[in-house]
Amino acid sequence: MTMAIEKLTVRHGLLEAVRGLTLSVAKGETLALVGANGAGKTTLLRTLAGAHPAHGGSIVINGEDVTRLPAHQRVRRGIALVPEGRKMFASMTVAENLKLGAMAGRKGEWSIDRVVDIFPNLRKRLDHKTGHLSGGEQQATAIGRALMSNPEILLLDEVSLGLSPLIVDRVYASLDGLMKSGTTIILVEQDLARAMGVADRVICMLEGRAVLEGYAKDLTRDQVTEAYFGLHRTKAGRVPA
């Protein structure tokens, strides 16, 4: 599954959070979006998932324009969002949260057994309410819930937010197989080293625009940091006008 975003503009009231953004994501690619708070990363993911309306531009998946489709129809077309803050149903059990992800009705290989295979810490917690879980267990449940919809494009927003480095290591280790499985992933991550270590390609956003784009292997941390803070234009990657 491929995604093409053309001149996408997204607003919060009068504020343009995403400004004329154009990018494409290939099937099986892991794309990392980095940038300071307020750069527009979360707004972009929410818009791709249908949780926030686009003001202008288009979002095309496998040749189909989904820009105006509601979120539940995008899930049925293979897009799943793991939102910032996880957004668990705290009074429901882990198993119940996971089953919610399957309600999209998409056929595929994901099941509760497969989720706990990649997140074994959940195996003994299936009957526990998610409100009683640790942050790492909640994040694993949120990712598992998204996977239960059998997505072709997985949107991960701030996977490491609020978690200890050890727990982040465990979560990313669990995701490693997924990233190599052919699932297309768009990842928002504040940890530059982590983002550049797992992504095929990196896009740095600043004030709603992509100010640096390149393959992770071709970019240095200094180049991304300069773009991150808008210090000056770098020659590496592609810097739109």
C-alpha positions as CSV (number, residue, x, y, z in Angstrom):
1,M,0.0,0.0,0.0
2,T,1.3,3.4,-0.9
3,M,0.3,6.8,0.4
4,A,0.7,10.1,-1.5
5,I,0.1,13.5,0.3
6,E,-0.2,16.5,-2.0
7,K,-0.2,20.1,-0.8
8,L,-1.9,19.2,2.5
9,T,-3.1,22.0,4.7
10,V,-4.6,21.5,8.1
11,R,-5.8,24.1,10.5
12,H,-6.7,24.6,14.2
13,G,-9.0,27.5,13.9
14,L,-7.0,30.3,12.2
15,L,-3.7,28.5,12.9
16,E,-2.2,26.5,10.0
17,A,-0.6,23.5,11.7
18,V,0.3,21.8,8.5
19,R,1.2,24.0,5.5
20,G,1.1,22.7,2.0
21,L,2.9,19.5,2.8
22,T,3.7,17.1,0.0
23,L,5.2,13.7,0.6
24,S,4.9,10.0,-0.4
25,V,5.4,6.8,1.5
26,A,6.2,3.5,-0.2
27,K,4.8,0.1,0.8
28,G,6.9,-1.4,3.5
29,E,8.7,1.8,4.3
30,T,9.3,3.1,7.8
31,L,9.2,6.9,7.8
32,A,10.1,8.9,10.8
33,L,8.7,12.4,11.4
34,V,10.8,14.5,13.7
35,G,10.6,18.1,14.9
36,A,10.0,20.3,17.9
37,N,6.7,20.5,19.8
38,G,4.2,22.4,17.6
39,A,5.8,21.4,14.3
40,G,2.6,19.8,13.2
41,K,3.6,16.1,13.5
42,T,0.7,14.9,15.6
43,T,-1.8,17.0,13.6
44,L,-0.5,15.3,10.4
45,L,-0.9,11.8,11.8
46,R,-4.4,12.6,13.1
47,T,-5.3,14.0,9.7
48,L,-4.0,10.9,7.9
49,A,-6.1,8.8,10.2
50,G,-9.3,10.9,9.7
51,A,-9.4,12.2,13.2
52,H,-8.9,15.8,12.1
53,P,-10.2,17.3,8.9
54,A,-7.9,18.6,6.1
55,H,-8.5,22.2,5.0
56,G,-6.8,21.7,1.6
57,G,-4.8,19.3,-0.5
58,S,-5.3,15.5,-0.8
59,I,-4.5,12.2,0.8
60,V,-4.4,9.3,-1.7
61,I,-4.0,5.6,-0.8
62,N,-3.4,3.2,-3.6
63,G,-4.8,5.6,-6.1
64,E,-8.0,6.3,-4.0
65,D,-8.5,9.8,-2.6
66,V,-9.5,9.4,1.0
67,T,-9.2,13.0,2.0
68,R,-12.8,13.4,3.0
69,L,-13.4,9.9,4.3
70,P,-14.2,9.5,8.1
71,A,-11.8,7.7,10.4
72,H,-13.8,4.4,10.5
73,Q,-13.7,4.1,6.7
74,R,-10.0,4.7,6.7
75,V,-9.5,1.9,9.2
76,R,-11.3,-0.4,6.8
77,R,-8.9,0.7,4.1
78,G,-5.9,-0.3,6.2
79,I,-4.9,2.8,8.2
80,A,-4.5,2.5,12.0
81,L,-3.4,5.2,14.5
82,V,-1.7,4.6,17.8
83,P,-2.4,8.0,19.3
84,E,-0.2,10.1,21.6
85,G,-1.1,9.3,25.2
86,R,-2.4,5.8,24.2
87,K,-6.1,6.7,24.8
88,M,-7.0,3.4,26.5
89,F,-10.4,2.5,27.7
90,A,-9.3,2.3,31.3
91,S,-12.3,0.4,32.7
92,M,-11.9,-2.4,30.1
93,T,-9.5,-5.3,30.1
94,V,-6.5,-5.7,27.9
95,A,-8.3,-8.4,25.9
96,E,-11.4,-6.2,25.5
97,N,-9.3,-3.3,24.3
98,L,-7.6,-5.6,21.8
99,K,-10.9,-7.0,20.5
100,L,-12.1,-3.4,19.8
101,G,-9.3,-3.2,17.2
102,A,-10.8,-6.2,15.4
103,M,-14.2,-4.6,14.9
104,A,-13.0,-3.0,11.7
105,G,-13.6,-6.3,10.1
106,R,-10.5,-6.4,7.9
107,K,-9.2,-9.9,7.2
108,G,-5.7,-10.7,8.2
109,E,-3.3,-12.6,10.4
110,W,-3.5,-10.5,13.6
111,S,-5.1,-12.1,16.6
112,I,-4.8,-11.7,20.4
113,D,-2.4,-14.7,20.4
114,R,-0.1,-13.0,17.8
115,V,-0.2,-9.7,19.7
116,V,1.0,-11.4,22.9
117,D,3.6,-13.2,21.0
118,I,5.3,-9.8,20.1
119,F,4.3,-8.3,23.5
120,P,4.8,-11.2,25.9
121,N,4.4,-8.9,28.9
122,L,0.7,-8.8,28.1
123,R,0.1,-12.5,28.2
124,K,-0.6,-12.5,32.0
125,R,-2.4,-9.2,31.9
126,L,-5.2,-10.0,29.4
127,D,-7.9,-10.0,32.1
128,H,-6.6,-6.9,33.9
129,K,-8.1,-3.5,33.3
130,T,-5.9,-1.2,31.3
131,G,-6.2,1.5,33.9
132,H,-4.1,-0.6,36.3
133,L,-1.3,-1.3,33.8
134,S,2.1,0.3,33.7
135,G,2.9,2.8,31.0
136,G,4.8,0.3,28.9
137,E,2.0,-2.2,29.2
138,Q,-0.5,0.4,28.1
139,Q,1.6,1.3,25.1
140,A,1.9,-2.3,24.1
141,T,-1.9,-2.6,24.4
142,A,-2.4,0.5,22.3
143,I,-0.1,-0.9,19.6
144,G,-1.8,-4.3,19.8
145,R,-5.2,-2.8,19.5
146,A,-4.2,-1.0,16.2
147,L,-2.6,-4.2,14.9
148,M,-5.8,-6.1,15.5
149,S,-7.4,-4.1,12.7
150,N,-4.9,-5.7,10.3
151,P,-3.5,-2.4,9.0
152,E,-1.3,-1.9,6.0
153,I,-0.3,1.6,7.2
154,L,0.5,2.0,10.9
155,L,0.7,5.5,12.4
156,L,2.7,5.6,15.6
157,D,2.6,8.8,17.6
158,E,5.2,9.3,20.3
159,V,5.8,5.7,21.1
160,S,8.4,6.5,23.8
161,L,6.5,9.4,25.5
162,G,6.5,9.1,29.3
163,L,8.3,5.7,29.3
164,S,11.6,4.8,30.8
165,P,14.5,4.1,28.4
166,L,14.5,0.4,29.4
167,I,10.7,0.1,28.6
168,V,11.3,2.1,25.3
169,D,14.0,-0.4,24.4
170,R,11.6,-3.3,25.0
171,V,8.8,-1.7,23.0
172,Y,11.0,-1.0,20.0
173,A,12.5,-4.5,20.2
174,S,9.0,-5.9,19.9
175,L,8.3,-3.6,16.9
176,D,11.5,-4.7,15.1
177,G,9.8,-7.6,13.4
178,L,6.8,-5.6,12.4
179,M,9.1,-3.0,10.8
180,K,10.7,-5.8,8.7
181,S,7.4,-7.5,7.8
182,G,6.2,-5.2,5.0
183,T,3.9,-3.1,7.1
184,T,4.2,0.6,6.2
185,I,4.9,2.7,9.3
186,I,4.9,6.4,9.8
187,L,6.5,7.2,13.2
188,V,6.5,10.4,15.2
189,E,9.4,10.2,17.7
190,Q,11.1,12.9,19.8
191,D,14.2,10.8,20.3
192,L,16.3,11.6,17.2
193,A,18.8,8.8,17.7
194,R,15.9,6.3,18.0
195,A,14.1,7.7,15.0
196,M,17.1,7.7,12.8
197,G,18.1,4.2,14.0
198,V,14.8,2.5,13.0
199,A,13.6,4.6,10.0
200,D,14.3,4.1,6.3
201,R,13.7,7.8,5.7
202,V,13.4,10.9,7.9
203,I,11.4,14.0,7.5
204,C,12.0,17.0,9.8
205,M,9.0,19.3,10.2
206,L,9.2,22.9,11.3
207,E,6.1,25.2,11.7
208,G,4.0,22.8,9.6
209,R,6.4,22.3,6.7
210,A,8.9,19.7,5.8
211,V,12.3,21.4,6.0
212,L,14.5,18.4,5.6
213,E,13.9,15.0,3.9
214,G,16.4,12.2,3.3
215,Y,17.3,8.6,3.9
216,A,18.3,8.0,7.5
217,K,21.6,6.5,6.4
218,D,22.6,9.6,4.5
219,L,21.8,12.2,7.2
220,T,23.8,13.1,10.3
221,R,22.4,13.9,13.6
222,D,23.8,17.4,13.3
223,Q,22.0,18.0,10.0
224,V,18.7,16.9,11.5
225,T,19.3,19.0,14.6
226,E,19.9,22.1,12.6
227,A,16.7,21.6,10.6
228,Y,14.9,20.7,13.8
229,F,15.6,24.1,15.3
230,G,15.5,26.0,12.0
231,L,19.1,27.2,12.4
232,H,19.9,27.2,8.7
233,R,19.2,25.3,5.5
234,T,21.3,22.1,5.1
235,K,22.6,20.8,1.9
236,A,21.9,17.2,2.8
237,G,18.6,15.6,1.8
238,R,15.9,17.7,0.2
239,V,15.0,21.1,1.6
240,P,11.9,22.5,0.0
241,A,11.7,26.2,-0.8
